[in-house]
């Protein structure tokens, strides 16, 4: 089968070549991949020189089951599915039942492929915030993959969403997704917020933490700025109006036993019903992978990049 593999001699550090097909274990379904989406974190990781050449990467993929799991778990042959895991940038992917969700027939696989890391991260962090009804919730990096889904899901949960995006051209789009306020940076927010989903890190995290009301929590999800977080001693002083605040880290795969199948199936249904906007801003054949990677690494792409397999 063909796959995108690490190749440090090529632009984008990837090349399309032949590799052995996976041999699914008894609890794994074999999926023929139709579309994949790219995340900034994984394409940035591809450039690391210590990553061995020939490695197949890729977290997000959608396609069709061509061989059901031998132990009877998971969907049947012919089912449309969205999958999360490793080695997704390939024509075939072996996936445990806990790492795939089913989708209605006819659902665009490109739209489905945007869901796994971005959609699951947004959903799981918002759940950790508790009830959102009537609360002010800040989302930094709101025009990115996780951010767009977080804005939509938080708004549907009844939150007053405060979206942070450095791109002024994204303001109207974010309001259409459910944001009540859109600002260029957290420091511009004048009223306190109850919770923060931070995708940026650096000074954004510092300023977003300062915007928390008493008892509020900031969830550190991403570090797209790649900048250090430097909190002054005063930032941690529990004075009136600034006490009992916390910062929590988040890692989607922190618990290897987590079953994502129900959440992926629900998210896929929302995409199929057009109740979630996948935010695809670049789409093309996987033969154009270098173009998509360079756009992501150059921070010239907001939303999701999708590669369609042929």
N, C-alpha and C positions, 0 to 999 in steps of 0.2 A: 504494500500500500504506500501511498505518498503521505508525507508529513512535512511540517515546517520544523526544522531542527536548528539548533544553535550553530552558527558558522561565523566565527570572528573575522573571517577574511572578507565578508560581504557587507555592503551598506545595510544598516539595520540589524546586523549580526544574526541574520536568519537566511536559510536557503531552503528551497523546496526539493525534496529528494525522496528516494525509496527507502523504507525501513520495514522491518518485520512486523506483521500484523499482531495485535495483542491476542493472548489466549485467555479468555475469561475464566475466572474461578467459578465454582458452583453457584455462588451468591451474586454473580455479576451478569448483567445483560450486555450484549454486544450491540453497539449503536453505530449506525452509519451517520456520520456527521454531515450536516448540510450547511451550517453557518456557525461561525465563532465570533465572539466579540473580544476586543482587546482592552486591558486595563493598564493604566499608566504604570502601576507598580510592577507588573510582570514584564512589560516591554523595557522598562528601565533596568530590571534585573538581568535581562538578556545581555546587556552590554558589559556585565561584570566579567573580567578576564578569567577569573577562577572557575566560571561555569564551563564544564566540559563541552567541547564541540560534539555535535551529534545528539545532544539532549533534546527530547521532545517536551515542550512546555504547553501551557494553555489551561486556564481554569474554566472558562465558560464555553459551552457548546450546546447546540440543539440539533436534533435529527430524528431518525426513525429506528426503532428496535428491529434488528435483523435476526437476532437470536435471543430468546428469552432466557433468564437465569435458570440453570438446570435444577436448582432446589425449589423452584416454583415461586420465588419471591419476585416482586416487581411486576412491571407491565408485560403484556404479551407481545409477540412478534407483530410488527405492523403499527404499533402505537407511536404517535408523535410524542417526543419527550424533550425536556430541557435538563441538562446535566451540569454538575459541578464536580471538580476533582483535579486530576493531573493528566498531562499528555492529551489535552483536548484539541491541539492544532494538528489533527490527523484525520484521515478518511474513516478510520474505525476507532472506537473508544470502548473499553471495557469499564462498566460502571456498576458499583453496588446499588442495590435497590434504595438504600438510604440516601443516595446522592443524586437521585433523579426524580423528576415530577412529570406527570402526564399532561398533555395539552390537547384541547379540542382539535379535531382534524381540520386542516385548512389554515391553521394559525401560521403566520409568517415565521419561519425558523430564525430569520435575522433578528426580529423583534424579541423572540424568546431567548436568543443567545445573550441579550443584554442583561438578563435577570439575575443569574446566579450570584456572583460576588456583590454586585451593586445593590440589587433588590433585597437579597437576604441580609446584607449588612445594615441597610436602612431599616428594614423591618425589625430585626433583632435588637438594634440599639433603641429604637423608639419604644419597643416593649419594655426595655429596662427602665425607661423614664416613668412608667406607670401611666395612669390616666392623663390624657393630653387635653381633655375638654376644658376650654376656657383658659388654658395656660399659654404663656408666651414662650415659644421654642425657637432658638436660633440654629440655623444651619449654615456653616461656613463652607466655601467651595460649592455653593448651591447649584452652579451650572455644570458640575461634573457628574459622573455616572451615579455615585452614591447620593450626592446632593440632590439631584433632580428627583430621584425616587423618594428621598426623605421629605422633601417639600410636599410632594403629592400625598404621601401616606400620612404625614403629620396633619395636613389640612383636613383630610378626610376623618381624622381622629378628633377633630374639633379644636385643634391648636390655632393660636394666632401666630403664624409662621413669619419669622424674621429671617429673610434670606440674605446672605452675604456673597456678593460676586464682584470680582475686580473688573469684569467686562460690562460696561454700561449698556451694550447692545443686547444683553440678556435680560434686562429689567422687565420688559413687557412680557417676555416668555415666562419668566418666573412668576409674575403676577397671574398669568393665565393658568399656571399649574396650581395656584392656591396660596402663594405668598401674599401676606398682607402688607409687608414692608420689604423693601429691597435697598440695601446699603452697599457701598463699595468696600467697607471695612468694619470690623466690630466696634472700633473706637467711635464710630459715628452713631451708634445706637444709644439713645438717651434714656430709655426706660429699661429697668432690669428685666431679665429673662429667667424663667424657672429652670431651663435646661438648655444644653448646647450639644449639638452633634458637630464636632470639628474635624474637617477633612484636610486642613491646611498646616496646622502646627505653627512653630515659630512665634512671631509677634501676634499673629491672629489668635493663637491659643491664649496668650497672655491677656490680650484685650478682651477676648470672649469670657475668660474666667472673671475678669473684673466686672463684667456686666451681669454676673449671676446674682440673683436675690438670695437672701438667707435660706439655707437648706437646699440650694440648687446644686446640680451636678453637671459637669462637663465630661462628655465622652470623647476621648481621643481615638479617632477612627483612622485617619490618614495624615500623612506628613508631606503633602505635595510641595510645600515651600522648601523642604530639605534644610530648613534653618533651625538652629538651636532654640530651645525654649528656655528663656532666662526670666525667672520670677524674682522680683525684688523682695526683700524681707517684708516690706509693707504689704505686699500682695497677699501674704499669708497671715496677717494679723486679724484676729476675730473681733473686729469692732462692731458697733451697732450698724446693722444693714449689710454686714459683710461676713457674718459668722456662719459656721456649720456648712461651708461650701466644700465640694470635693471634686477631684479629677479621677476619672476611671479610664483604664485602658480597655481596648476591645480587640479581639482576634476571632474572626469568624470560625476558624477551625481549631479553636482552643480546646474543645472537648471532642476527641476523635469519635466518640459514640453518638454524637448528635445526629438525629434523623431529620434531614431536610426535605424529605419527599412531600409531606403535606404542605409545607410552606411554598415549595417550588410549584406544586400543582395549583395552589390558590393564586399565586402570582401569575402563572401562565393563563389561568382563566380570566384574570383581570386584564391582561394584555389582549387576549382574544376578544373580550367584550369592549375594548377601547376605553376602559376605565383607568388605564395607566398609559402614559405616554413614554415610550422607550427612549426618546431623545437621540435618535440616530442622526448624526451630523456628517458622517462619512461612511460610504458603503461601496464595495467593489470586490472583484475576484481576489481569491487568496494569492494569485500570482502577483498582485500589486501590494503585497505585504510590506515591502520596504517603504513605500509611499505613506502608508498608514502609520507605521512606526515612527518615521521622521516627523510627521505632523504631531503625534502625541509627545514625543520627546522635546519638540520645539515649542510646546505649550500653545500650538496654533489651532487646537481642536477642542471645542467644548462639547460635552455630551459623549456619545458612544461611537466607536469605530467598529464596523462589522465587515468581516470577510466571508464571502460566499464560496463554498467549494464547488467544483465542477465535476 
